[in-house]
Amino acid sequence: MAVMRSVMYVPSNNEKMVGKSVELEADILTLDLEDSVPPAEKAKGRAKIKEYLDSSRSSMKSKYLYVRINNWETEMTNDDLEAIVYPGLDGVCLAKCGSAENVQRLDWKLEELEQRRGMPVGSVSIQLLIETAKGVINAHAAATASPRVNSLIFGAVDYTKDMRVTLTSEGQEQLYARFYTAVAARAAGCVAIDCPFVAFQDKEAFKVSTEEGHQMGYEGRMLIHPSQIVPSHEIYTPSADAIEWAEGVKKVFEEEGIAKGSAAVTYLGKMVDTPVYENAMQILNTMAEIKAAESA
């Protein structure tokens, strides 16, 4: 699984913000061509992304470079892709994905561009923004429509607009879709990425919301301000206590359980069976993936 604890968004037409983005230490830097860029500025945004790929990609501190593209219904998707699919691009995020057909069409276009531009076929990954009622209902089908799909992002702002309800900080109106998107991502073998937290100055509320999402199964968060990167990394990285517990479970279960043919052992006064052991191994594997990504 790719490490996607932080997915930082930057408007592609904002020259100042794009210039500063090379210093951002997010897991994924996403240059946006969708909602944060007005229609009259789309062409400028596409040009800035191509310029970034040519001149800044090699010096950026974020691990991966993605671009959020407009959905097919806007009739801008093809122009977006023609302008930005070049070597150095790691992935595209399809906004307002509503169906498997949306993904299949994108997969075909990416392969055509990769072949035409001498890029390895399959080198550009697909990330899906699930932010409409239709998108939520079809999330799993869309996630499994192409092997390129590696992650799903829940988009609360557009989802609540589509549902004709008010977006609140408490998020009760988002719960079903927020839970379902995480489940759909896990069922498809993808990373679940939580919705942006718009009240970025409220650091404590961001922490509470992110920890809540982590318990839902999210492994990263879409971010709108650089100040959110560090706390997002802290929450989505296993704590020292969790790692210590996982290492202890692994040692005891392998030495006292597996080696001696026992299905359950005791560790710190609690029963450890195969599911608990596998949970501990997942924590250790996650930490290994994060260390590998940070050292790459």
PAKOL-499368 format. One line per field, with one value per residue (C-alpha): residue number from 1; residue in three letters; x, y, z. Coordinates in steps of 0.5 Angstrom, whole numbers, always signed. Last residue first. Layout:
% residues N
seq c(NUM;...)
type c(ALA;...)
c1 c(X;...)
c2 c(Y;...)
c3 c(Z;...)
This chain:
% residues 296
seq c(296;295;294;293;292;291;290;289;288;287;286;285;284;283;282;281;280;279;278;277;276;275;274;273;272;271;270;269;268;267;266;265;264;263;262;261;260;259;258;257;256;255;254;253;252;251;250;249;248;247;246;245;244;243;242;241;240;239;238;237;236;235;234;233;232;231;230;229;228;227;226;225;224;223;222;221;220;219;218;217;216;215;214;213;212;211;210;209;208;207;206;205;204;203;202;201;200;199;198;197;196;195;194;193;192;191;190;189;188;187;186;185;184;183;182;181;180;179;178;177;176;175;174;173;172;171;170;169;168;167;166;165;164;163;162;161;160;159;158;157;156;155;154;153;152;151;150;149;148;147;146;145;144;143;142;141;140;139;138;137;136;135;134;133;132;131;130;129;128;127;126;125;124;123;122;121;120;119;118;117;116;115;114;113;112;111;110;109;108;107;106;105;104;103;102;101;100;99;98;97;96;95;94;93;92;91;90;89;88;87;86;85;84;83;82;81;80;79;78;77;76;75;74;73;72;71;70;69;68;67;66;65;64;63;62;61;60;59;58;57;56;55;54;53;52;51;50;49;48;47;46;45;44;43;42;41;40;39;38;37;36;35;34;33;32;31;30;29;28;27;26;25;24;23;22;21;20;19;18;17;16;15;14;13;12;11;10;9;8;7;6;5;4;3;2;1)
type c(ALA;SER;GLU;ALA;ALA;LYS;ILE;GLU;ALA;MET;THR;ASN;LEU;ILE;GLN;MET;ALA;ASN;GLU;TYR;VAL;PRO;THR;ASP;VAL;MET;LYS;GLY;LEU;TYR;THR;VAL;ALA;ALA;SER;GLY;LYS;ALA;ILE;GLY;GLU;GLU;GLU;PHE;VAL;LYS;LYS;VAL;GLY;GLU;ALA;TRP;GLU;ILE;ALA;ASP;ALA;SER;PRO;THR;TYR;ILE;GLU;HIS;SER;PRO;VAL;ILE;GLN;SER;PRO;HIS;ILE;LEU;MET;ARG;GLY;GLU;TYR;GLY;MET;GLN;HIS;GLY;GLU;GLU;THR;SER;VAL;LYS;PHE;ALA;GLU;LYS;ASP;GLN;PHE;ALA;VAL;PHE;PRO;CYS;ASP;ILE;ALA;VAL;CYS;GLY;ALA;ALA;ARG;ALA;ALA;VAL;ALA;THR;TYR;PHE;ARG;ALA;TYR;LEU;GLN;GLU;GLN;GLY;GLU;SER;THR;LEU;THR;VAL;ARG;MET;ASP;LYS;THR;TYR;ASP;VAL;ALA;GLY;PHE;ILE;LEU;SER;ASN;VAL;ARG;PRO;SER;ALA;THR;ALA;ALA;ALA;HIS;ALA;ASN;ILE;VAL;GLY;LYS;ALA;THR;GLU;ILE;LEU;LEU;GLN;ILE;SER;VAL;SER;GLY;VAL;PRO;MET;GLY;ARG;ARG;GLN;GLU;LEU;GLU;GLU;LEU;LYS;TRP;ASP;LEU;ARG;GLN;VAL;ASN;GLU;ALA;SER;GLY;CYS;LYS;ALA;LEU;CYS;VAL;GLY;ASP;LEU;GLY;PRO;TYR;VAL;ILE;ALA;GLU;LEU;ASP;ASP;ASN;THR;MET;GLU;THR;GLU;TRP;ASN;ASN;ILE;ARG;VAL;TYR;LEU;TYR;LYS;SER;LYS;MET;SER;SER;ARG;SER;SER;ASP;LEU;TYR;GLU;LYS;ILE;LYS;ALA;ARG;GLY;LYS;ALA;LYS;GLU;ALA;PRO;PRO;VAL;SER;ASP;GLU;LEU;ASP;LEU;THR;LEU;ILE;ASP;ALA;GLU;LEU;GLU;VAL;SER;LYS;GLY;VAL;MET;LYS;GLU;ASN;ASN;SER;PRO;VAL;TYR;MET;VAL;SER;ARG;MET;VAL;ALA;MET)
c1 c(+27;+28;+21;+18;+22;+20;+13;+12;+16;+11;+5;+8;+9;+2;-1;+3;+0;-7;-5;-3;-10;-13;-9;-10;-8;-11;-10;-6;+0;+0;-3;-3;-8;-8;-2;+2;+8;+12;+6;+4;+9;+15;+11;+5;+10;+15;+9;+5;+11;+13;+6;+5;+12;+10;+3;+7;+11;+5;+4;+4;-3;-4;+3;+3;-3;-1;+5;+2;-4;+0;+1;-6;-12;-11;-14;-12;-9;-10;-18;-21;-26;-22;-17;-23;-24;-17;-17;-23;-20;-14;-17;-22;-15;-12;-18;-14;-16;-23;-24;-22;-21;-24;-21;-16;-18;-12;-14;-15;-22;-26;-21;-23;-31;-30;-27;-32;-38;-36;-35;-42;-46;-43;-43;-49;-47;-40;-39;-36;-42;-44;-51;-55;-58;-55;-51;-48;-46;-42;-39;-36;-35;-30;-28;-22;-21;-14;-10;-14;-9;-12;-18;-25;-24;-25;-31;-35;-33;-35;-42;-46;-42;-41;-48;-49;-43;-36;-32;-25;-22;-14;-11;-4;+0;+6;+1;+4;+11;+12;+14;+10;+5;+4;+3;-2;-6;-5;-8;-14;-16;-15;-20;-25;-25;-25;-31;-35;-34;-38;-39;-32;-33;-26;-21;-14;-9;-2;+5;+7;+15;+14;+8;+1;-1;-3;-7;-10;-13;-16;-19;-22;-25;-32;-35;-38;-32;-29;-24;-17;-13;-6;-1;+6;+9;+14;+14;+20;+20;+27;+26;+19;+21;+23;+20;+14;+13;+13;+7;+3;+4;+1;-5;-6;-6;-11;-16;-15;-22;-26;-24;-18;-20;-25;-21;-14;-11;-3;-3;+3;+3;+7;+7;+14;+12;+18;+17;+10;+13;+13;+6;+3;+6;+4;-3;-6;-5;-9;-5;-8;-4;-5;-2;-2;-1;+4;+2;+0)
c2 c(+14;+14;+17;+12;+6;+9;+9;+2;-1;+3;+0;-7;-6;-4;-10;-15;-13;-13;-20;-22;-20;-24;-30;-30;-26;-26;-21;-20;-16;-22;-29;-34;-37;-42;-46;-51;-49;-45;-42;-40;-39;-36;-33;-31;-28;-24;-22;-19;-16;-12;-10;-7;-3;-1;+2;+5;+9;+11;+8;+14;+17;+21;+24;+25;+29;+33;+35;+36;+41;+47;+47;+48;+45;+38;+31;+26;+19;+12;+12;+6;+9;+10;+14;+18;+20;+21;+26;+30;+30;+33;+38;+40;+42;+45;+50;+55;+50;+50;+47;+40;+36;+29;+23;+18;+11;+7;+2;-6;-6;-8;-3;+3;+1;+1;+8;+11;+8;+11;+18;+17;+15;+20;+26;+29;+28;+32;+36;+41;+42;+42;+44;+39;+39;+32;+34;+40;+35;+31;+37;+39;+32;+30;+22;+21;+14;+11;+6;+6;+4;-3;+0;-1;-4;+3;+5;-1;+0;+7;+7;+9;+14;+17;+17;+21;+26;+27;+21;+23;+18;+17;+14;+12;+14;+9;+4;+4;+6;+13;+14;+20;+16;+10;+14;+18;+12;+9;+15;+15;+8;+9;+15;+12;+6;+10;+14;+8;+5;+11;+18;+20;+28;+29;+25;+25;+24;+20;+20;+25;+26;+24;+27;+27;+34;+38;+32;+30;+37;+38;+31;+32;+39;+36;+38;+32;+28;+30;+36;+34;+34;+33;+28;+29;+24;+24;+32;+35;+38;+39;+34;+36;+43;+45;+41;+38;+45;+48;+43;+44;+52;+51;+47;+52;+58;+54;+53;+60;+63;+57;+59;+54;+52;+47;+43;+44;+43;+41;+35;+34;+27;+25;+32;+36;+42;+46;+45;+48;+55;+56;+53;+58;+64;+62;+61;+58;+50;+51;+47;+41;+37;+30;+28;+21;+17;+12;+7;+0)
c3 c(-1;+6;+8;+4;+7;+14;+12;+9;+15;+20;+16;+16;+24;+25;+20;+24;+31;+27;+25;+32;+35;+29;+30;+38;+44;+50;+55;+62;+58;+53;+54;+48;+43;+38;+41;+37;+41;+35;+33;+40;+45;+41;+35;+39;+45;+40;+35;+41;+44;+37;+37;+44;+43;+36;+39;+45;+40;+36;+29;+24;+21;+27;+27;+20;+20;+25;+21;+15;+17;+18;+10;+9;+5;+7;+4;+10;+11;+13;+14;+17;+21;+27;+23;+21;+29;+30;+24;+27;+34;+31;+27;+32;+36;+31;+29;+24;+19;+19;+13;+15;+8;+7;+9;+5;+4;+1;-4;-3;-6;+0;+4;-1;+0;+7;+8;+3;+7;+13;+11;+7;+13;+17;+13;+16;+23;+21;+28;+24;+20;+12;+11;+7;+0;-1;-7;-3;+3;-2;-5;+2;+4;-1;+1;-2;-5;-7;-11;-18;-23;-23;-26;-25;-18;-14;-19;-17;-10;-10;-14;-8;-6;-13;-14;-7;-9;-7;-8;-11;-14;-14;-21;-22;-28;-29;-32;-39;-38;-41;-48;-50;-54;-50;-44;-47;-50;-43;-39;-44;-43;-36;-36;-40;-35;-29;-31;-33;-26;-24;-21;-20;-17;-19;-22;-18;-23;-21;-21;-26;-27;-34;-38;-37;-36;-42;-46;-39;-37;-45;-44;-37;-40;-42;-35;-35;-35;-28;-28;-26;-19;-21;-17;-15;-10;-5;-3;-2;-9;-13;-19;-20;-21;-28;-33;-29;-26;-33;-35;-28;-30;-37;-34;-29;-34;-39;-33;-31;-34;-31;-24;-21;-14;-16;-21;-24;-17;-16;-11;-7;-4;+2;+4;+6;+3;+0;-7;-6;-5;-13;-14;-8;-11;-18;-16;-23;-20;-14;-8;-5;+0;+1;+8;+10;+3;+4;-2;+0)
